[in-house]
Amino acid sequence: MLAFLRDANTSASVIQIINLLDKVLGRETVPCNRTKVFYCDPSAPYQKGACEVNHELMRRILPKGSSFDDLTQEDIFLMMDHINSYKRKS
């Protein structure tokens, strides 16, 4: 799972991150849609799978109500490195 700090909660900020990933990881030259978005039904956490577990693990590090103001992207990368290396049942 990847996580990125954003200056604003806008579609432009998400596009900026996807553009960065394209630049760093490379992209095929064939024009295509880069992403697909799937929405879960309200009050259906079972549809979110591992995402919910990752959210719980993130909240162990950054409890609800804690400020993200002093965090850097390096802090977020480190947090996700720890979360992604956490052993879980298959």
C-alpha positions as CSV (number, residue, x, y, z in Angstrom):
1,M,0.0,0.0,0.0
2,L,1.2,3.5,-0.8
3,A,0.4,6.7,1.0
4,F,1.2,10.3,0.1
5,L,0.9,13.6,1.9
6,R,-1.1,16.2,-0.1
7,D,-1.4,19.9,0.3
8,A,-5.1,19.9,-0.6
9,N,-7.9,17.4,-0.8
10,T,-8.5,17.9,-4.5
11,S,-8.5,15.8,-7.7
12,A,-5.6,17.9,-8.9
13,S,-3.5,16.8,-5.9
14,V,-4.3,13.1,-6.8
15,I,-3.4,13.6,-10.4
16,Q,-0.1,15.2,-9.4
17,I,0.8,12.1,-7.4
18,I,-0.3,9.8,-10.3
19,N,1.9,11.8,-12.7
20,L,4.8,11.5,-10.3
21,L,4.3,7.7,-10.1
22,D,4.2,7.6,-13.9
23,K,7.5,9.6,-14.1
24,V,9.3,7.4,-11.5
25,L,7.9,4.0,-12.5
26,G,7.5,4.6,-16.2
27,R,4.5,4.0,-18.4
28,E,3.8,2.3,-21.6
29,T,3.5,4.5,-24.6
30,V,0.0,3.2,-25.5
31,P,-2.6,5.7,-24.4
32,C,-4.9,4.2,-21.8
33,N,-6.7,5.0,-18.6
34,R,-4.1,4.9,-15.8
35,T,-6.4,4.0,-12.9
36,K,-9.7,2.5,-12.1
37,V,-11.7,3.7,-9.1
38,F,-13.9,1.4,-7.1
39,Y,-16.3,2.6,-4.4
40,C,-17.5,0.4,-1.6
41,D,-21.1,0.4,-0.4
42,P,-21.7,2.5,2.8
43,S,-21.4,0.6,6.0
44,A,-19.8,-2.4,4.2
45,P,-16.2,-2.6,5.6
46,Y,-16.0,-6.3,4.5
47,Q,-15.8,-4.9,0.9
48,K,-12.6,-3.0,1.8
49,G,-10.5,-6.1,2.6
50,A,-6.9,-5.3,3.6
51,C,-7.5,-1.5,3.4
52,E,-9.4,-1.5,6.7
53,V,-6.6,-3.5,8.4
54,N,-4.0,-1.0,7.0
55,H,-6.1,1.9,8.3
56,E,-6.1,0.3,11.8
57,L,-2.4,-0.1,11.6
58,M,-1.9,3.5,10.5
59,R,-4.0,4.6,13.5
60,R,-1.7,2.8,15.9
61,I,1.0,5.1,14.7
62,L,-1.1,8.2,14.0
63,P,-4.0,8.1,16.5
64,K,-7.3,9.8,15.4
65,G,-7.1,13.5,16.1
66,S,-3.3,13.7,15.8
67,S,-1.9,16.4,13.5
68,F,-0.3,15.6,10.2
69,D,1.2,19.1,10.0
70,D,4.7,18.2,11.1
71,L,4.9,15.0,9.0
72,T,7.1,14.7,6.0
73,Q,6.7,12.4,3.1
74,E,9.7,10.5,4.4
75,D,7.8,9.9,7.7
76,I,4.9,8.6,5.6
77,F,7.2,6.3,3.6
78,L,8.7,4.9,6.8
79,M,5.2,4.3,8.3
80,M,4.1,2.5,5.2
81,D,7.3,0.4,5.1
82,H,6.5,-0.8,8.6
83,I,2.9,-1.5,7.9
84,N,3.7,-3.3,4.6
85,S,6.2,-5.5,6.3
86,Y,3.7,-6.5,9.1
87,K,3.0,-10.2,8.9
88,R,-0.7,-11.0,8.5
89,K,-2.8,-14.1,7.8
90,S,-3.3,-14.8,4.1
